[in-house]
């Protein structure tokens, strides 16, 4: 069973890495109605971005669950992948409120934040827009909670964004 769970986790993590596509010259983009993906450019390499994001998450008292090193998973499978790490974290008292509104929201909670490097060497912090998640799961009675989650993830990713 453990091997099956590891294979499933690897498959989901690797698939997430292939979903993310950044446009040349982007610094940050808002999610579109179609994909719900928010991309924030990082001023740092992948490892430093992860370190800074983890530090910010810890400073905010948010529970950090794990890092999935997708590049290593790919290498273990004989597949080359640009640097890519998936951070999984959350605030259970907040996140569980989404699951009580719709248990299927567990597909998107805890929070997943992908740190990836594109072919041009740019590093991105990428996550699912919380408004999109609310629409995806038909959750209409947790506006304040989704707003708070959106503000927190924006604050976390701002810790690696280039300063203008």
BAFI-602004 format. One record per residue (C-alpha): x, y, z; residue number from 1; residue in three letters. Coordinates in pm, whole numbers, always signed. Layout:
N
pt xx = X, yy = Y, zz = Z, k = NUM, r = ALA .
...
END
This chain:
164
pt xx = +0, yy = +0, zz = +0, k = 1, r = UNK .
pt xx = +286, yy = +241, zz = +84, k = 2, r = UNK .
pt xx = +444, yy = +184, zz = -257, k = 3, r = UNK .
pt xx = +109, yy = +249, zz = -423, k = 4, r = UNK .
pt xx = +69, yy = +577, zz = -231, k = 5, r = UNK .
pt xx = +424, yy = +681, zz = -325, k = 6, r = UNK .
pt xx = +359, yy = +606, zz = -692, k = 7, r = UNK .
pt xx = +33, yy = +802, zz = -679, k = 8, r = UNK .
pt xx = +206, yy = +1097, zz = -508, k = 9, r = UNK .
pt xx = +486, yy = +1086, zz = -765, k = 10, r = UNK .
pt xx = +240, yy = +1077, zz = -1055, k = 11, r = UNK .
pt xx = +35, yy = +1371, zz = -924, k = 12, r = UNK .
pt xx = +345, yy = +1576, zz = -846, k = 13, r = UNK .
pt xx = +501, yy = +1509, zz = -1185, k = 14, r = UNK .
pt xx = +176, yy = +1588, zz = -1364, k = 15, r = UNK .
pt xx = +154, yy = +1921, zz = -1181, k = 16, r = UNK .
pt xx = +498, yy = +2015, zz = -1310, k = 17, r = UNK .
pt xx = +388, yy = +1967, zz = -1669, k = 18, r = UNK .
pt xx = +70, yy = +2172, zz = -1625, k = 19, r = UNK .
pt xx = +253, yy = +2495, zz = -1544, k = 20, r = UNK .
pt xx = +343, yy = +2714, zz = -1840, k = 21, r = UNK .
pt xx = +478, yy = +3068, zz = -1807, k = 22, r = UNK .
pt xx = +478, yy = +3331, zz = -2076, k = 23, r = UNK .
pt xx = +808, yy = +3502, zz = -2165, k = 24, r = UNK .
pt xx = +870, yy = +3818, zz = -1967, k = 25, r = UNK .
pt xx = +596, yy = +3754, zz = -1709, k = 26, r = UNK .
pt xx = +657, yy = +3879, zz = -1356, k = 27, r = UNK .
pt xx = +326, yy = +3769, zz = -1205, k = 28, r = UNK .
pt xx = -2, yy = +3672, zz = -1358, k = 29, r = UNK .
pt xx = -351, yy = +3644, zz = -1224, k = 30, r = UNK .
pt xx = -544, yy = +3326, zz = -1274, k = 31, r = UNK .
pt xx = -770, yy = +3298, zz = -1572, k = 32, r = UNK .
pt xx = -1121, yy = +3161, zz = -1545, k = 33, r = UNK .
pt xx = -1005, yy = +2860, zz = -1745, k = 34, r = UNK .
pt xx = -701, yy = +2742, zz = -1555, k = 35, r = UNK .
pt xx = -707, yy = +2904, zz = -1209, k = 36, r = UNK .
pt xx = -326, yy = +2921, zz = -1204, k = 37, r = UNK .
pt xx = -141, yy = +3214, zz = -1048, k = 38, r = UNK .
pt xx = +228, yy = +3254, zz = -1129, k = 39, r = UNK .
pt xx = +465, yy = +3477, zz = -934, k = 40, r = UNK .
pt xx = +820, yy = +3531, zz = -1058, k = 41, r = UNK .
pt xx = +1091, yy = +3466, zz = -803, k = 42, r = UNK .
pt xx = +1406, yy = +3672, zz = -766, k = 43, r = UNK .
pt xx = +1593, yy = +3361, zz = -646, k = 44, r = UNK .
pt xx = +1694, yy = +3015, zz = -764, k = 45, r = UNK .
pt xx = +1468, yy = +2720, zz = -680, k = 46, r = UNK .
pt xx = +1641, yy = +2617, zz = -357, k = 47, r = UNK .
pt xx = +1660, yy = +2972, zz = -219, k = 48, r = UNK .
pt xx = +1299, yy = +3032, zz = -321, k = 49, r = UNK .
pt xx = +1192, yy = +2720, zz = -132, k = 50, r = UNK .
pt xx = +1400, yy = +2821, zz = +171, k = 51, r = UNK .
pt xx = +1245, yy = +3170, zz = +180, k = 52, r = UNK .
pt xx = +891, yy = +3040, zz = +127, k = 53, r = UNK .
pt xx = +934, yy = +2783, zz = +407, k = 54, r = UNK .
pt xx = +1069, yy = +3054, zz = +638, k = 55, r = UNK .
pt xx = +773, yy = +3280, zz = +563, k = 56, r = UNK .
pt xx = +526, yy = +2994, zz = +614, k = 57, r = UNK .
pt xx = +689, yy = +2909, zz = +950, k = 58, r = UNK .
pt xx = +696, yy = +3276, zz = +1056, k = 59, r = UNK .
pt xx = +320, yy = +3290, zz = +993, k = 60, r = UNK .
pt xx = +266, yy = +2982, zz = +1213, k = 61, r = UNK .
pt xx = +128, yy = +2778, zz = +923, k = 62, r = UNK .
pt xx = +170, yy = +2400, zz = +938, k = 63, r = UNK .
pt xx = +422, yy = +2272, zz = +682, k = 64, r = UNK .
pt xx = +358, yy = +1916, zz = +569, k = 65, r = UNK .
pt xx = +617, yy = +1828, zz = +307, k = 66, r = UNK .
pt xx = +822, yy = +1904, zz = -2, k = 67, r = UNK .
pt xx = +792, yy = +1680, zz = -304, k = 68, r = UNK .
pt xx = +1112, yy = +1706, zz = -508, k = 69, r = UNK .
pt xx = +964, yy = +1643, zz = -851, k = 70, r = UNK .
pt xx = +1301, yy = +1671, zz = -1025, k = 71, r = UNK .
pt xx = +1438, yy = +1390, zz = -811, k = 72, r = UNK .
pt xx = +1128, yy = +1180, zz = -873, k = 73, r = UNK .
pt xx = +1178, yy = +1231, zz = -1245, k = 74, r = UNK .
pt xx = +1548, yy = +1142, zz = -1220, k = 75, r = UNK .
pt xx = +1459, yy = +827, zz = -1027, k = 76, r = UNK .
pt xx = +1230, yy = +734, zz = -1318, k = 77, r = UNK .
pt xx = +1494, yy = +820, zz = -1577, k = 78, r = UNK .
pt xx = +1313, yy = +1138, zz = -1686, k = 79, r = UNK .
pt xx = +1486, yy = +1477, zz = -1695, k = 80, r = UNK .
pt xx = +1279, yy = +1758, zz = -1548, k = 81, r = UNK .
pt xx = +1372, yy = +2119, zz = -1485, k = 82, r = UNK .
pt xx = +1406, yy = +2200, zz = -1113, k = 83, r = UNK .
pt xx = +1061, yy = +2161, zz = -957, k = 84, r = UNK .
pt xx = +956, yy = +2130, zz = -594, k = 85, r = UNK .
pt xx = +602, yy = +2110, zz = -461, k = 86, r = UNK .
pt xx = +545, yy = +2257, zz = -114, k = 87, r = UNK .
pt xx = +241, yy = +2134, zz = +78, k = 88, r = UNK .
pt xx = +122, yy = +2332, zz = +379, k = 89, r = UNK .
pt xx = -187, yy = +2474, zz = +539, k = 90, r = UNK .
pt xx = -378, yy = +2606, zz = +833, k = 91, r = UNK .
pt xx = -610, yy = +2320, zz = +933, k = 92, r = UNK .
pt xx = -867, yy = +2539, zz = +1115, k = 93, r = UNK .
pt xx = -904, yy = +2741, zz = +794, k = 94, r = UNK .
pt xx = -865, yy = +2467, zz = +534, k = 95, r = UNK .
pt xx = -1105, yy = +2226, zz = +701, k = 96, r = UNK .
pt xx = -1379, yy = +2487, zz = +661, k = 97, r = UNK .
pt xx = -1357, yy = +2435, zz = +285, k = 98, r = UNK .
pt xx = -1391, yy = +2059, zz = +328, k = 99, r = UNK .
pt xx = -1698, yy = +2102, zz = +547, k = 100, r = UNK .
pt xx = -1854, yy = +2308, zz = +268, k = 101, r = UNK .
pt xx = -1770, yy = +2040, zz = +9, k = 102, r = UNK .
pt xx = -1562, yy = +1731, zz = +93, k = 103, r = UNK .
pt xx = -1431, yy = +1727, zz = -266, k = 104, r = UNK .
pt xx = -1238, yy = +2044, zz = -180, k = 105, r = UNK .
pt xx = -990, yy = +1802, zz = -21, k = 106, r = UNK .
pt xx = -850, yy = +1770, zz = -374, k = 107, r = UNK .
pt xx = -713, yy = +2124, zz = -332, k = 108, r = UNK .
pt xx = -636, yy = +2130, zz = +43, k = 109, r = UNK .
pt xx = -389, yy = +2148, zz = +200, k = 110, r = UNK .
pt xx = -236, yy = +2425, zz = -9, k = 111, r = UNK .
pt xx = +9, yy = +2330, zz = -282, k = 112, r = UNK .
pt xx = +271, yy = +2578, zz = -396, k = 113, r = UNK .
pt xx = +491, yy = +2474, zz = -687, k = 114, r = UNK .
pt xx = +839, yy = +2621, zz = -726, k = 115, r = UNK .
pt xx = +963, yy = +2553, zz = -1075, k = 116, r = UNK .
pt xx = +1227, yy = +2672, zz = -1317, k = 117, r = UNK .
pt xx = +1133, yy = +2719, zz = -1682, k = 118, r = UNK .
pt xx = +1352, yy = +2646, zz = -1986, k = 119, r = UNK .
pt xx = +1480, yy = +3005, zz = -1984, k = 120, r = UNK .
pt xx = +1604, yy = +2967, zz = -1625, k = 121, r = UNK .
pt xx = +1331, yy = +3180, zz = -1464, k = 122, r = UNK .
pt xx = +1193, yy = +3056, zz = -1134, k = 123, r = UNK .
pt xx = +822, yy = +3072, zz = -1054, k = 124, r = UNK .
pt xx = +606, yy = +3022, zz = -746, k = 125, r = UNK .
pt xx = +280, yy = +2880, zz = -881, k = 126, r = UNK .
pt xx = -48, yy = +2806, zz = -706, k = 127, r = UNK .
pt xx = -420, yy = +2763, zz = -766, k = 128, r = UNK .
pt xx = -627, yy = +3077, zz = -728, k = 129, r = UNK .
pt xx = -855, yy = +3038, zz = -427, k = 130, r = UNK .
pt xx = -1151, yy = +3203, zz = -602, k = 131, r = UNK .
pt xx = -1112, yy = +2945, zz = -878, k = 132, r = UNK .
pt xx = -1102, yy = +2669, zz = -616, k = 133, r = UNK .
pt xx = -1424, yy = +2803, zz = -462, k = 134, r = UNK .
pt xx = -1594, yy = +2802, zz = -803, k = 135, r = UNK .
pt xx = -1455, yy = +2458, zz = -886, k = 136, r = UNK .
pt xx = -1616, yy = +2312, zz = -576, k = 137, r = UNK .
pt xx = -1929, yy = +2529, zz = -576, k = 138, r = UNK .
pt xx = -1847, yy = +2678, zz = -237, k = 139, r = UNK .
pt xx = -2043, yy = +3000, zz = -199, k = 140, r = UNK .
pt xx = -2067, yy = +3039, zz = +178, k = 141, r = UNK .
pt xx = -1700, yy = +3082, zz = +275, k = 142, r = UNK .
pt xx = -1612, yy = +3415, zz = +112, k = 143, r = UNK .
pt xx = -1423, yy = +3552, zz = +414, k = 144, r = UNK .
pt xx = -1219, yy = +3233, zz = +446, k = 145, r = UNK .
pt xx = -1128, yy = +3228, zz = +76, k = 146, r = UNK .
pt xx = -1035, yy = +3597, zz = +95, k = 147, r = UNK .
pt xx = -809, yy = +3527, zz = +393, k = 148, r = UNK .
pt xx = -645, yy = +3231, zz = +214, k = 149, r = UNK .
pt xx = -587, yy = +3451, zz = -93, k = 150, r = UNK .
pt xx = -427, yy = +3725, zz = +116, k = 151, r = UNK .
pt xx = -201, yy = +3476, zz = +296, k = 152, r = UNK .
pt xx = -74, yy = +3306, zz = -22, k = 153, r = UNK .
pt xx = -13, yy = +3648, zz = -181, k = 154, r = UNK .
pt xx = +188, yy = +3748, zz = +125, k = 155, r = UNK .
pt xx = +387, yy = +3423, zz = +120, k = 156, r = UNK .
pt xx = +475, yy = +3450, zz = -249, k = 157, r = UNK .
pt xx = +562, yy = +3820, zz = -214, k = 158, r = UNK .
pt xx = +856, yy = +3705, zz = -1, k = 159, r = UNK .
pt xx = +1032, yy = +3583, zz = -317, k = 160, r = UNK .
pt xx = +899, yy = +3829, zz = -577, k = 161, r = UNK .
pt xx = +1145, yy = +4076, zz = -728, k = 162, r = UNK .
pt xx = +1141, yy = +4412, zz = -552, k = 163, r = UNK .
pt xx = +1055, yy = +4700, zz = -785, k = 164, r = UNK .
END
